[in-house]
Amino acid sequence: MPRNTILGELKMQEPYVYYDGPRVFSCTSLTDQTYLAVWAEEGDEGDEWLYVPVSQARLNMVRSGGIALRSAIESPEGFVFQVSLPHDVDEQDAAKPIRVVDIPEEWLPESDFSLDLPTHTLPVAEPEEVIESKAHQESRTRLRLRVALPRFARSEAPARAIGGLLLQTQSVYDNFGYALTEENPSPKGKIPAEVTGQTAIAMVGAAASSFVLELASNELDDLLGDSLFTRTTSKLLELLDLSLEYPALSEKLAEIKPRAAKSFRSLVERFAETGGDVTVAAAGTRLTYTARELPAEKLEEFAKTLKRLVPEEQVEEVRGRMRLFKIDTDRRTFGFRNESADVDYEGAIDDAAWPQASHATAQENYDVLILGTTVIDETVGERKTTYRLMQMSHPSGEVR
């Protein structure tokens, strides 16, 4: 780092790229200005560096790969400094502002080069004993969902995925609560308000350590430390015990009736769809802190087991020649239109159909086999059909 320059005294904060010494790192001045230092060139007489002033928010984005290193230099938050460090220690180090347009192309990183370091952009999650003490202090049950999202280096998560997870968690609590209060709960229709009022979840915080959601009951426990929310939480933790043998799991699912069992299966499928490890933990006034660790690979198997134990209601085969009006090979989704019946079918592409679908051409006709699965949407108790493409071939018999 430079000595006796206009940047002042600097202290190394964290190295990011190391090759025969740090080549990209952050450092901080005595006035708390943070710089991102990037090695630019090694000359005969010394090294050239670029020092880019960054805020903590910008540094977090660069560190986690949200902003490429080159972009951080070309779109700085302040003046970029060219820092010259002579090999001869008797010579004076130098730092001077340099305009972005004057930075030589060979000094800049490749446009697609990014750091990719796990970065906490939320407060760090509190330890487990704090959850238990807060549950006692607030006289209500608290729930923690931790999701390790493999595609996110920052403490962030896609709103759609997390929103769906929250909705499904609430659905499980409503349906479990209904099953615990009614001997024969209705398989469809709205859940009574006296149940949903007691099983309502409040989001009380979010924290780092992958991505953590802090949830709590909307209602307080009674004087004995009991509530429908607490009993529902206990039942959820009981079912999330991955050590349960198949017969024991089947028996416990039968106890909560089909509607709640399907809701639980959907929640586990949501967990599995995140592609990461999931932890569900809870504590209450009389509920001892309990955590269920759900590794990604075991979640996949658990979801398959639940699909066998809690089968879909109705499966329909749809065959015919249809026009492919859309296909997303990244998401593996399709859209076929039956022109004669004036009906659209949209859904996921099964592995069996993927070899053909991956080379399909939009707006062409194909002979297809689509499975329609009708289930009860636990949130509203209504039937919902989802479609899955199982087979497809070009009318000529040629696979494209």
C-alpha positions as CSV (number, residue, x, y, z in Angstrom):
1,M,0.0,0.0,0.0
2,P,1.2,3.6,-0.7
3,R,3.1,5.6,1.9
4,N,2.8,9.4,2.5
5,T,0.3,10.1,-0.3
6,I,-2.9,12.1,-0.4
7,L,-4.8,8.8,0.4
8,G,-3.4,9.0,3.9
9,E,-2.4,6.0,6.1
10,L,-4.2,2.9,4.9
11,K,-4.8,-0.4,6.6
12,M,-5.4,-3.7,4.8
13,Q,-9.0,-4.9,5.3
14,E,-9.4,-8.1,3.2
15,P,-7.5,-9.7,0.3
16,Y,-9.7,-11.1,-2.5
17,V,-7.3,-12.2,-5.2
18,Y,-3.8,-13.5,-4.3
19,Y,-1.0,-14.2,-6.8
20,D,2.5,-13.7,-5.4
21,G,1.0,-11.2,-3.0
22,P,-2.5,-9.6,-2.9
23,R,-3.7,-8.4,-6.3
24,V,-7.2,-7.3,-5.4
25,F,-8.0,-6.2,-1.8
26,S,-9.9,-3.7,0.2
27,C,-8.3,-1.2,2.6
28,T,-9.5,1.6,4.9
29,S,-8.1,5.0,5.7
30,L,-7.9,6.6,9.2
31,T,-11.0,8.6,8.1
32,D,-12.9,5.3,7.5
33,Q,-12.9,5.7,3.7
34,T,-12.8,2.2,2.1
35,Y,-10.9,1.6,-1.1
36,L,-11.0,-1.3,-3.5
37,A,-7.4,-1.8,-4.7
38,V,-6.8,-3.5,-8.0
39,W,-3.3,-4.3,-9.4
40,A,-3.1,-2.7,-12.9
41,E,0.4,-3.3,-14.3
42,E,3.9,-4.4,-13.4
43,G,6.6,-2.1,-15.0
44,D,10.3,-2.0,-15.0
45,E,10.5,0.7,-12.3
46,G,7.4,-0.2,-10.3
47,D,3.8,-1.4,-10.0
48,E,0.7,0.6,-11.0
49,W,-2.5,0.2,-9.0
50,L,-6.1,1.6,-9.2
51,Y,-7.6,2.6,-5.9
52,V,-11.4,2.9,-6.2
53,P,-13.4,4.5,-3.3
54,V,-16.4,2.3,-2.3
55,S,-19.2,2.4,0.2
56,Q,-19.9,-0.6,2.3
57,A,-23.0,-1.4,0.2
58,R,-20.9,-1.2,-3.1
59,L,-18.2,-3.3,-1.6
60,N,-20.7,-6.0,-0.6
61,M,-22.0,-6.1,-4.1
62,V,-18.5,-6.4,-5.6
63,R,-17.4,-8.9,-3.0
64,S,-20.4,-11.2,-3.6
65,G,-20.2,-11.0,-7.4
66,G,-23.3,-8.7,-7.8
67,I,-21.1,-6.1,-9.6
68,A,-18.2,-7.2,-11.8
69,L,-14.8,-5.8,-10.8
70,R,-14.4,-3.9,-14.1
71,S,-17.9,-2.3,-13.6
72,A,-16.8,-1.1,-10.1
73,I,-13.9,0.7,-11.7
74,E,-15.7,2.1,-14.7
75,S,-18.7,3.3,-12.6
76,P,-17.0,4.5,-9.4
77,E,-18.7,6.3,-6.5
78,G,-15.9,8.9,-6.4
79,F,-12.5,9.7,-7.9
80,V,-10.4,6.8,-9.0
81,F,-6.7,7.1,-8.0
82,Q,-3.7,5.9,-9.9
83,V,-1.2,4.7,-7.3
84,S,2.4,4.2,-8.4
85,L,4.7,2.1,-6.1
86,P,8.3,2.2,-7.2
87,H,10.5,-0.9,-6.8
88,D,13.1,1.3,-5.2
89,V,12.0,1.9,-1.6
90,D,14.0,5.1,-1.5
91,E,11.7,6.6,-4.2
92,Q,8.4,8.3,-3.2
93,D,5.1,6.5,-3.7
94,A,2.6,8.6,-5.7
95,A,-1.2,8.8,-5.8
96,K,-3.2,11.0,-8.2
97,P,-6.7,11.1,-9.6
98,I,-7.3,9.5,-13.0
99,R,-10.3,9.9,-15.2
100,V,-12.0,6.6,-16.1
101,V,-11.7,7.4,-19.8
102,D,-7.9,7.7,-19.3
103,I,-7.4,4.3,-17.8
104,P,-5.5,2.1,-20.3
105,E,-7.6,-0.9,-21.5
106,E,-4.9,-3.3,-20.4
107,W,-5.1,-2.1,-16.8
108,L,-8.8,-3.2,-16.6
109,P,-10.0,-6.7,-15.6
110,E,-11.9,-8.8,-18.1
111,S,-15.5,-7.6,-18.2
112,D,-16.9,-11.0,-17.0
113,F,-14.4,-11.3,-14.0
114,S,-16.3,-11.2,-10.7
115,L,-15.5,-12.1,-7.1
116,D,-17.9,-14.7,-5.6
117,L,-17.5,-14.7,-1.9
118,P,-20.3,-15.4,0.7
119,T,-21.3,-11.9,2.0
120,H,-23.6,-11.0,4.9
121,T,-25.8,-8.2,3.8
122,L,-28.2,-8.7,6.7
123,P,-27.5,-8.8,10.4
124,V,-26.0,-12.1,11.5
125,A,-28.6,-14.6,12.8
126,E,-28.8,-14.8,16.6
127,P,-27.7,-18.0,18.3
128,E,-30.3,-20.6,19.3
129,E,-30.4,-19.7,23.0
130,V,-31.6,-16.2,22.0
131,I,-34.6,-17.7,20.1
132,E,-35.6,-19.6,23.3
133,S,-35.2,-16.7,25.6
134,K,-37.2,-14.4,23.2
135,A,-40.0,-17.0,23.1
136,H,-40.1,-16.9,26.9
137,Q,-39.9,-13.1,27.0
138,E,-42.7,-12.6,24.4
139,S,-44.8,-15.5,25.7
140,R,-45.2,-17.0,22.3
141,T,-43.8,-19.6,20.0
142,R,-41.0,-18.6,17.6
143,L,-40.1,-20.3,14.4
144,R,-36.9,-20.0,12.3
145,L,-36.5,-21.0,8.7
146,R,-32.9,-21.1,7.4
147,V,-32.3,-21.7,3.7
148,A,-28.9,-22.1,2.2
149,L,-29.5,-20.9,-1.4
150,P,-26.7,-22.2,-3.6
151,R,-26.9,-19.5,-6.2
152,F,-26.7,-16.5,-3.9
153,A,-23.5,-15.3,-2.3
154,R,-25.2,-12.4,-0.6
155,S,-27.8,-12.7,2.3
156,E,-30.5,-12.3,-0.3
157,A,-33.2,-14.5,-1.9
158,P,-35.6,-14.3,-4.8
159,A,-38.8,-12.8,-3.5
160,R,-41.0,-15.2,-5.5
161,A,-39.3,-18.3,-4.0
162,I,-39.3,-16.9,-0.4
163,G,-42.8,-15.6,-0.8
164,G,-44.0,-19.0,-2.0
165,L,-42.2,-20.6,1.0
166,L,-43.9,-18.3,3.4
167,L,-47.3,-18.8,1.9
168,Q,-46.9,-22.6,2.0
169,T,-45.6,-22.5,5.6
170,Q,-48.7,-20.5,6.6
171,S,-50.9,-23.0,4.7
172,V,-49.3,-25.9,6.6
173,Y,-50.0,-24.2,9.9
174,D,-53.7,-23.5,8.9
175,N,-54.2,-27.0,7.7
176,F,-52.4,-28.6,10.7
177,G,-54.4,-26.4,13.1
178,Y,-57.6,-27.4,11.4
179,A,-56.7,-31.1,11.6
180,L,-55.9,-30.8,15.3
181,T,-59.2,-29.1,16.2
182,E,-61.6,-31.0,13.9
183,E,-62.1,-34.7,14.0
184,N,-63.2,-34.7,10.3
185,P,-61.9,-31.6,8.6
186,S,-63.5,-30.7,5.3
187,P,-61.2,-31.7,2.3
188,K,-62.0,-28.4,0.5
189,G,-63.4,-24.9,1.2
190,K,-62.1,-22.2,3.6
191,I,-60.7,-23.1,6.9
192,P,-62.7,-21.5,9.8
193,A,-61.5,-18.1,10.9
194,E,-61.3,-19.3,14.5
195,V,-58.6,-21.7,13.4
196,T,-56.6,-19.3,11.1
197,G,-56.7,-16.6,13.7
198,Q,-54.8,-18.9,16.1
199,T,-52.3,-20.3,13.5
200,A,-51.4,-16.9,11.9
201,I,-47.7,-16.4,11.5
202,A,-46.0,-13.0,11.9
203,M,-42.7,-12.3,10.2
204,V,-40.5,-10.6,12.9
205,G,-37.1,-10.4,11.1
206,A,-34.6,-11.6,8.5
207,A,-31.0,-12.3,9.1
208,A,-27.8,-13.6,7.5
209,S,-26.3,-17.1,7.9
210,S,-27.4,-18.1,4.4
211,F,-30.9,-16.6,4.4
212,V,-32.9,-16.7,7.7
213,L,-36.5,-15.9,8.3
214,E,-37.6,-15.2,11.9
215,L,-41.2,-16.0,12.4
216,A,-43.5,-16.0,15.4
217,S,-47.1,-16.7,16.4
218,N,-49.5,-13.8,16.1
219,E,-51.1,-14.9,19.4
220,L,-49.6,-15.4,22.8
221,D,-49.4,-18.7,24.6
222,D,-51.8,-19.3,27.4
223,L,-50.8,-19.4,31.1
224,L,-49.8,-23.0,30.8
225,G,-47.6,-22.2,27.8
226,D,-49.9,-23.9,25.4
227,S,-51.6,-22.7,22.2
228,L,-52.8,-24.2,18.9
229,F,-49.8,-22.6,17.3
230,T,-47.5,-24.4,19.7
231,R,-49.2,-27.8,19.1
232,T,-49.0,-27.2,15.3
233,T,-45.3,-26.4,15.6
234,S,-44.7,-29.5,17.6
235,K,-46.5,-31.6,14.9
236,L,-44.5,-30.0,12.1
237,L,-41.2,-30.7,13.9
238,E,-42.4,-34.3,14.5
239,L,-43.1,-34.9,10.8
240,L,-39.8,-33.3,9.7
241,D,-37.8,-35.9,11.6
242,L,-35.9,-37.6,8.8
243,S,-35.1,-40.5,11.0
244,L,-38.8,-41.7,11.0
245,E,-39.2,-45.1,9.4
246,Y,-41.7,-45.4,6.5
247,P,-44.5,-47.0,8.5
248,A,-44.2,-44.5,11.4
249,L,-44.3,-41.6,8.9
250,S,-47.3,-43.1,7.1
251,E,-49.1,-43.4,10.4
252,K,-48.4,-39.8,11.5
253,L,-49.6,-38.5,8.1
254,A,-52.8,-40.5,8.4
255,E,-53.4,-38.8,11.8
256,I,-53.5,-35.3,10.3
257,K,-55.9,-36.3,7.5
258,P,-55.3,-35.9,3.7
259,R,-55.7,-32.2,3.4
260,A,-53.0,-31.4,6.0
261,A,-50.8,-34.2,4.7
262,K,-50.9,-32.7,1.1
263,S,-50.1,-29.3,2.5
264,F,-47.1,-30.8,4.3
265,R,-45.9,-32.6,1.2
266,S,-46.1,-29.3,-0.7
267,L,-44.0,-27.5,1.9
268,V,-41.3,-30.2,1.7
269,E,-41.4,-29.9,-2.1
270,R,-40.9,-26.1,-1.7
271,F,-37.9,-26.8,0.5
272,A,-36.5,-29.2,-2.0
273,E,-37.0,-26.7,-4.9
274,T,-34.6,-24.2,-3.2
275,G,-31.7,-26.6,-4.0
276,G,-30.1,-25.9,-0.7
277,D,-30.0,-27.2,2.9
278,V,-32.9,-26.1,5.1
279,T,-33.2,-25.8,8.8
280,V,-36.5,-25.5,10.7
281,A,-36.1,-24.6,14.3
282,A,-38.6,-23.5,17.0
283,A,-39.0,-22.7,20.7
284,G,-41.9,-21.7,22.9
285,T,-42.8,-21.0,26.5
286,R,-43.0,-24.7,27.1
287,L,-41.5,-25.9,23.9
288,T,-37.8,-26.7,24.2
289,Y,-35.7,-25.4,21.4
290,T,-35.7,-28.0,18.6
291,A,-34.1,-27.9,15.2
292,R,-34.5,-30.1,12.2
293,E,-31.6,-30.1,9.8
294,L,-32.7,-31.0,6.3
295,P,-29.8,-31.5,3.8
296,A,-30.6,-30.8,0.2
297,E,-30.0,-34.4,-1.0
298,K,-32.2,-35.9,1.8
299,L,-34.9,-33.3,1.1
300,E,-35.2,-34.7,-2.5
301,E,-35.6,-38.2,-1.2
302,F,-38.1,-37.1,1.5
303,A,-40.2,-35.3,-1.1
304,K,-40.3,-38.5,-3.2
305,T,-41.3,-40.5,-0.2
306,L,-44.1,-38.1,0.6
307,K,-45.3,-38.2,-3.0
308,R,-45.8,-42.0,-2.6
309,L,-47.4,-41.7,0.8
310,V,-49.6,-38.8,-0.2
311,P,-50.6,-39.5,-3.8
312,E,-52.1,-37.0,-6.2
313,E,-55.9,-37.1,-6.5
314,Q,-56.3,-37.6,-10.2
315,V,-54.0,-38.1,-13.2
316,E,-55.3,-37.5,-16.7
317,E,-53.4,-38.3,-20.0
318,V,-53.7,-35.7,-22.8
319,R,-52.5,-36.9,-26.2
320,G,-52.6,-35.1,-29.5
321,R,-50.9,-33.0,-32.1
322,M,-50.4,-29.5,-30.7
323,R,-48.5,-26.3,-31.5
324,L,-45.5,-25.4,-29.3
325,F,-46.2,-21.8,-28.6
326,K,-43.4,-21.3,-26.0
327,I,-40.5,-23.2,-24.4
328,D,-38.0,-22.2,-21.7
329,T,-35.0,-24.5,-21.7
330,D,-33.5,-22.8,-18.7
331,R,-36.6,-23.4,-16.5
332,R,-37.6,-26.5,-18.4
333,T,-41.1,-25.3,-19.0
334,F,-43.4,-25.6,-22.0
335,G,-46.6,-24.3,-23.5
336,F,-48.6,-26.3,-26.1
337,R,-51.9,-25.2,-27.7
338,N,-54.5,-27.7,-28.9
339,E,-55.9,-25.7,-31.9
340,S,-58.9,-27.9,-32.4
341,A,-60.0,-27.8,-28.8
342,D,-58.9,-24.2,-28.3
343,V,-57.0,-25.2,-25.1
344,D,-53.6,-24.3,-23.8
345,Y,-51.4,-26.6,-21.7
346,E,-48.4,-25.2,-19.7
347,G,-46.1,-26.8,-17.2
348,A,-42.8,-28.5,-16.5
349,I,-40.9,-30.8,-18.9
350,D,-40.2,-34.3,-17.5
351,D,-36.8,-35.8,-17.8
352,A,-38.2,-38.4,-20.2
353,A,-39.2,-35.7,-22.7
354,W,-36.1,-33.5,-22.2
355,P,-34.0,-35.0,-25.0
356,Q,-36.6,-34.0,-27.6
357,A,-37.8,-30.8,-25.9
358,S,-34.3,-29.4,-25.5
359,H,-34.1,-29.3,-29.4
360,A,-37.7,-28.3,-30.1
361,T,-38.6,-25.3,-32.2
362,A,-41.3,-22.9,-31.2
363,Q,-44.4,-22.5,-33.3
364,E,-44.1,-26.0,-34.8
365,N,-46.5,-28.9,-34.3
366,Y,-45.6,-32.0,-32.3
367,D,-47.3,-35.2,-31.2
368,V,-47.3,-35.0,-27.4
369,L,-48.3,-36.9,-24.2
370,I,-49.1,-34.5,-21.3
371,L,-50.0,-35.7,-17.8
372,G,-52.5,-33.5,-16.0
373,T,-52.5,-33.9,-12.2
374,T,-55.4,-32.5,-10.3
375,V,-54.8,-31.7,-6.6
376,I,-56.5,-29.7,-3.9
377,D,-54.9,-26.2,-3.5
378,E,-54.6,-26.2,0.3
379,T,-54.6,-22.5,0.5
380,V,-58.2,-22.1,-0.7
381,G,-59.3,-25.7,-0.8
382,E,-60.0,-25.6,-4.5
383,R,-58.9,-28.0,-7.2
384,K,-55.9,-27.1,-9.3
385,T,-54.5,-28.9,-12.3
386,T,-50.8,-28.9,-13.2
387,Y,-49.4,-30.3,-16.4
388,R,-46.2,-32.2,-17.2
389,L,-44.8,-33.0,-20.6
390,M,-43.9,-36.7,-20.8
391,Q,-43.4,-37.3,-24.5
392,M,-43.1,-35.3,-27.7
393,S,-42.1,-36.1,-31.2
394,H,-42.2,-34.4,-34.6
395,P,-45.2,-35.5,-36.7
396,S,-42.8,-36.8,-39.3
397,G,-41.2,-39.1,-36.7
398,E,-38.0,-37.1,-36.8
399,V,-36.7,-36.0,-33.3
400,R,-35.6,-32.4,-33.3
